Amino acid sequence: MVLTITILFSLFYLYQINKMTFALCQSREIPDEKQPKIYRTVNILITILILSLYVEVFFNV
């Protein structure tokens, strides 16, 4: 049950973060060559955050 909720939350959260990253790239007029690096960095950091959240919740439940 915890895994299912975490996966659904993670997908929604990653979608929202990517939407905000896109808006940032558009508003700051970041060149197309640099955008993949920004997306990769943000997605890796958010994935680490989500995994640490899952581990914390899993061991506390």
trRosetta pair geometry for C-beta under 8 A, 3 or more apart (Angstrom, degrees):
i j d omega theta_ij theta_ji phi_ij phi_ji
1 4 5.9 -54 -151 32 30 111
1 5 6.6 24 155 -12 64 107
2 5 6.0 -58 -150 40 32 108
2 6 6.1 32 154 -20 66 111
2 54 7.9 129 144 -149 103 78
2 57 6.1 -178 -169 131 125 115
2 58 6.3 150 120 -95 146 69
2 61 5.9 -168 -77 27 150 168
3 6 5.7 -58 -145 39 29 112
3 7 6.3 29 157 -21 65 106
3 54 7.7 53 -113 -150 62 118
4 7 5.9 -54 -147 34 28 109
4 8 6.5 24 156 -14 63 107
5 8 5.9 -57 -148 39 31 109
5 9 6.1 30 155 -17 66 110
6 9 5.7 -56 -144 40 29 111
6 10 6.0 34 155 -25 65 109
6 50 7.5 129 179 -179 96 94
6 53 7.3 170 -138 108 109 103
6 54 4.9 82 -164 -104 153 100
6 57 6.9 180 -81 65 123 146
7 10 5.6 -54 -145 34 28 114
7 11 6.5 29 158 -19 63 104
8 11 6.0 -53 -149 33 29 109
8 12 6.5 25 155 -12 63 109
9 12 5.9 -62 -151 41 30 109
9 13 5.9 27 155 -20 68 113
9 50 7.9 171 105 -137 95 107
10 13 5.7 -57 -141 40 27 111
10 14 6.1 27 160 -18 65 107
10 50 4.7 82 -118 -157 106 144
10 54 8.0 -9 -62 -55 128 118
11 14 6.0 -53 -143 37 27 108
11 15 6.4 30 155 -20 61 108
12 15 5.8 -57 -152 35 29 114
12 16 6.4 25 154 -16 65 108
13 16 5.9 -56 -148 38 31 109
13 17 6.3 29 155 -18 65 108
13 46 7.0 -175 131 -177 105 121
13 50 6.8 161 79 -88 141 118
14 17 5.7 -55 -143 39 31 111
14 18 6.2 29 158 -17 65 108
14 43 7.0 51 -147 -130 105 85
14 46 6.1 140 -104 123 75 139
14 47 7.7 36 -96 -72 119 75
14 50 7.7 -30 -56 -46 98 151
15 18 6.0 -59 -149 38 26 108
15 19 6.4 29 152 -21 63 107
16 19 5.5 -53 -148 34 32 114
16 20 6.5 29 154 -15 65 104
17 20 5.7 -56 -149 39 32 109
17 21 6.3 35 150 -22 66 105
17 42 6.3 -177 154 158 114 116
17 43 7.7 147 106 -91 127 59
17 46 5.3 146 99 -94 175 157
18 21 5.4 -48 -143 35 35 114
18 22 6.4 41 154 -22 64 101
18 39 7.0 43 -129 -139 90 99
18 42 7.6 147 -91 107 59 130
18 43 7.3 28 -80 -80 99 99
19 22 5.7 -49 -151 32 31 113
19 23 6.6 30 150 -17 62 104
20 23 5.5 -51 -148 37 36 113
20 24 6.4 41 150 -22 65 103
21 24 5.5 -50 -149 34 34 115
21 25 6.4 34 152 -19 65 103
21 38 6.5 165 -170 134 114 107
21 39 6.0 123 137 -100 148 70
21 42 5.2 -172 -92 58 141 173
22 25 5.8 -54 -149 36 31 110
22 26 6.3 28 154 -17 65 108
23 26 5.7 -56 -146 39 31 110
23 27 6.1 24 159 -15 67 110
24 27 6.0 -59 -140 40 27 103
24 28 6.0 4 168 2 65 115
24 30 7.6 25 125 -9 78 130
24 38 8.0 -145 95 164 120 143
25 28 6.5 -65 -135 50 22 96
25 30 4.5 -79 -144 42 74 118
25 35 5.3 55 -139 -115 146 106
25 38 6.6 157 -81 82 111 153
26 29 7.4 17 -178 -75 29 46
30 34 5.4 -103 171 80 103 117
30 35 5.8 129 109 -74 115 81
30 38 6.7 24 147 -21 162 155
31 34 5.2 81 67 11 85 101
31 35 7.4 -136 99 -24 45 87
32 35 5.7 -41 -148 9 38 121
33 36 8.0 -58 178 21 31 97
34 37 5.6 -60 -166 40 56 114
34 38 6.2 55 142 -24 81 106
35 38 5.5 -57 -147 36 37 112
35 39 6.2 35 158 -17 70 105
36 39 5.7 -55 -145 39 33 110
36 40 6.1 35 157 -22 67 108
37 40 5.7 -53 -145 36 29 112
37 41 6.3 29 157 -18 63 108
38 41 5.9 -57 -148 37 28 110
38 42 6.3 23 157 -14 64 110
39 42 5.9 -59 -145 41 28 108
39 43 6.0 23 160 -16 66 113
40 43 6.0 -60 -143 40 25 107
40 44 6.2 24 159 -18 63 109
41 44 6.0 -57 -146 35 26 108
41 45 6.4 20 159 -13 63 110
42 45 6.0 -62 -149 40 28 108
42 46 6.1 23 157 -15 66 111
43 46 5.8 -55 -140 41 30 108
43 47 6.1 34 157 -22 64 107
44 47 5.7 -54 -147 35 28 112
44 48 6.6 30 154 -19 63 104
45 48 5.7 -51 -151 34 32 112
45 49 6.5 35 150 -19 63 106
46 49 5.4 -52 -149 37 35 116
46 50 6.3 35 152 -19 67 104
47 50 5.7 -52 -145 37 32 110
47 51 6.3 32 156 -18 65 106
48 51 5.8 -55 -145 38 30 110
48 52 6.3 28 157 -17 64 107
49 52 6.0 -58 -149 38 28 108
49 53 6.4 31 152 -21 63 106
50 53 5.5 -52 -150 34 33 115
50 54 6.4 34 152 -20 65 103
51 54 5.6 -51 -148 35 33 112
51 55 6.4 33 154 -18 65 104
52 55 5.7 -50 -144 37 34 111
52 56 6.2 35 155 -19 65 106
53 56 5.8 -58 -148 38 29 111
53 57 6.2 22 157 -13 66 109
54 57 5.9 -59 -144 42 29 105
54 58 5.8 30 158 -23 66 112
55 58 5.7 -54 -139 37 26 113
55 59 6.3 13 165 -8 63 111
56 59 6.5 -66 -146 42 23 99
56 60 6.2 9 161 -8 62 118
57 60 6.0 -70 -142 45 27 104
57 61 6.1 24 164 -26 67 112
58 61 6.4 -58 -144 28 23 107
